[in-house]
Amino acid sequence: MRRLVRSRRQGGAGRCAPGPAREIIEACGDRPSAKEGTMTLVRKSFDAPDETWSLPGGARMEIVKLDRLTVGRGTANPGWRWSKDAKPSAGTESCGMTHVGVILSGREVVRMADGTQVELKAGDVYLVGPGHDAWVVGDEPCVSLDFVELAARSDA
């Protein structure tokens, strides 16, 4: 496992050790926050989510809001399918959201409008663009985490 290491020996305060970690910091602008010298630390738990949504087909989403990021823990039961359960209330042919997340347990198939399809399983990290259908496979609920930046949220 690689760690992000900030080293004063590598050229003074605010400099990073060379390598992939340095590239990540440089890509992010090497800024701790909007106000120089301050850091943000927020802790929340899905045991006490900010919101809980009941979704069509018996699925649910527990939401925690962390500054400019929303994290949702979604649980969809065996047999759940977006085109069967969510499409009627969404009023669109396919899901119009972008999803960035990780599967915690269970399995889910995602099929894009062009026919490209992938099966996601526990431990898989995903980026799924708009224009897809998805469904749970197997006899175990699919539990996932979805990350949404504030600007992308509909309530922002």
C-alpha positions as CSV (number, residue, x, y, z in Angstrom):
1,M,0.0,0.0,0.0
2,R,1.4,3.4,-1.0
3,R,1.1,6.3,1.4
4,L,1.0,10.0,0.7
5,V,4.2,11.3,2.3
6,R,4.9,15.0,2.7
7,S,8.5,15.6,3.5
8,R,10.4,18.8,4.5
9,R,13.6,17.0,3.5
10,Q,12.4,16.9,-0.1
11,G,12.7,20.6,-0.6
12,G,11.1,22.4,2.3
13,A,7.6,22.9,3.8
14,G,4.7,22.1,1.6
15,R,6.8,20.0,-0.8
16,C,6.1,16.3,-1.5
17,A,8.2,13.2,-1.9
18,P,8.7,12.4,-5.6
19,G,6.5,9.8,-7.2
20,P,2.8,9.1,-7.7
21,A,1.8,10.8,-4.5
22,R,3.4,14.0,-5.6
23,E,1.5,13.8,-8.9
24,I,-1.8,13.5,-7.1
25,I,-1.1,16.6,-4.9
26,E,0.1,18.6,-7.9
27,A,-3.0,17.6,-9.9
28,C,-5.2,18.8,-6.9
29,G,-3.3,22.1,-6.6
30,D,-1.6,21.3,-3.3
31,R,-4.2,23.3,-1.4
32,P,-5.4,22.1,2.0
33,S,-8.6,24.1,1.6
34,A,-10.0,27.4,0.3
35,K,-8.6,29.2,3.3
36,E,-4.8,28.7,3.5
37,G,-3.6,26.9,6.6
38,T,-6.9,25.3,7.5
39,M,-8.0,21.7,7.1
40,T,-11.4,20.2,7.1
41,L,-12.2,17.1,9.2
42,V,-15.7,15.7,9.2
43,R,-16.9,12.4,10.6
44,K,-20.4,11.0,10.1
45,S,-21.8,7.5,10.3
46,F,-24.3,5.5,8.2
47,D,-25.7,4.5,11.6
48,A,-27.2,8.0,11.7
49,P,-27.5,9.2,8.1
50,D,-28.5,12.7,7.2
51,E,-31.3,11.3,5.0
52,T,-32.7,7.9,4.1
53,W,-34.5,7.4,0.8
54,S,-36.9,4.5,0.1
55,L,-36.5,3.7,-3.6
56,P,-38.8,1.8,-5.9
57,G,-38.6,-1.9,-5.8
58,G,-37.6,-2.1,-2.2
59,A,-34.1,-0.5,-2.6
60,R,-32.9,2.2,-0.2
61,M,-30.2,4.8,0.0
62,E,-28.7,6.2,3.2
63,I,-27.1,9.6,2.6
64,V,-24.4,11.4,4.5
65,K,-23.3,14.9,3.5
66,L,-19.6,15.8,4.1
67,D,-18.9,19.4,3.2
68,R,-19.0,19.5,-0.6
69,L,-19.4,15.7,-1.0
70,T,-22.4,13.4,-0.6
71,V,-21.9,9.7,0.1
72,G,-24.8,7.3,-0.4
73,R,-24.9,3.7,0.8
74,G,-27.3,2.0,-1.5
75,T,-28.9,-1.4,-0.9
76,A,-30.8,-3.2,-3.7
77,N,-32.3,-6.6,-3.1
78,P,-32.2,-9.6,-5.4
79,G,-34.4,-9.0,-8.5
80,W,-34.1,-5.2,-8.4
81,R,-33.6,-3.7,-11.8
82,W,-33.5,0.0,-12.7
83,S,-35.6,-0.4,-15.9
84,K,-38.3,-2.3,-14.0
85,D,-38.3,-0.5,-10.6
86,A,-37.0,3.0,-11.1
87,K,-37.8,3.8,-14.7
88,P,-41.5,4.5,-14.2
89,S,-40.8,7.2,-11.5
90,A,-37.7,8.6,-13.4
91,G,-39.7,9.0,-16.6
92,T,-36.6,8.4,-18.7
93,E,-35.5,5.4,-20.9
94,S,-32.3,4.9,-18.8
95,C,-30.6,6.2,-15.7
96,G,-29.4,9.8,-16.3
97,M,-27.0,10.0,-13.4
98,T,-23.2,9.5,-13.3
99,H,-22.1,7.1,-10.5
100,V,-18.7,6.9,-9.0
101,G,-18.4,4.3,-6.2
102,V,-17.5,0.9,-4.9
103,I,-19.4,-2.3,-4.4
104,L,-19.3,-3.4,-0.8
105,S,-21.1,-6.7,-1.2
106,G,-23.2,-8.6,-3.7
107,R,-23.2,-8.2,-7.5
108,E,-24.7,-5.9,-10.0
109,V,-24.7,-5.8,-13.8
110,V,-24.6,-2.5,-15.6
111,R,-25.5,-2.2,-19.3
112,M,-24.9,1.0,-21.2
113,A,-27.2,2.2,-23.9
114,D,-24.7,1.1,-26.6
115,G,-24.8,-2.5,-25.2
116,T,-21.5,-2.4,-23.3
117,Q,-22.0,-4.4,-20.2
118,V,-20.0,-5.3,-17.1
119,E,-20.7,-7.2,-13.9
120,L,-19.6,-5.5,-10.7
121,K,-18.7,-7.4,-7.6
122,A,-17.5,-6.7,-4.0
123,G,-14.3,-4.6,-4.1
124,D,-14.9,-3.2,-7.6
125,V,-14.6,0.5,-8.0
126,Y,-16.7,2.0,-10.8
127,L,-17.4,5.0,-12.9
128,V,-20.7,4.7,-14.8
129,G,-21.9,7.5,-17.0
130,P,-25.5,8.5,-17.8
131,G,-27.5,6.2,-20.1
132,H,-27.5,2.9,-18.4
133,D,-29.6,0.2,-16.9
134,A,-28.5,-1.9,-13.8
135,W,-29.7,-4.9,-12.0
136,V,-28.8,-7.1,-9.0
137,V,-27.7,-10.6,-9.9
138,G,-27.6,-13.6,-7.5
139,D,-29.5,-14.1,-4.2
140,E,-27.6,-11.5,-2.2
141,P,-28.4,-7.8,-1.9
142,C,-26.0,-5.5,-3.7
143,V,-24.6,-2.8,-1.3
144,S,-22.6,0.0,-2.8
145,L,-21.2,3.4,-1.9
146,D,-21.8,6.3,-4.4
147,F,-19.9,9.5,-4.2
148,V,-21.4,12.8,-5.5
149,E,-19.8,16.2,-5.5
150,L,-22.1,19.0,-4.3
151,A,-22.3,20.7,-7.7
152,A,-23.7,17.5,-9.2
153,R,-26.5,17.0,-6.6
154,S,-30.0,18.0,-7.5
155,D,-30.5,19.8,-4.1
156,A,-27.3,21.9,-4.4
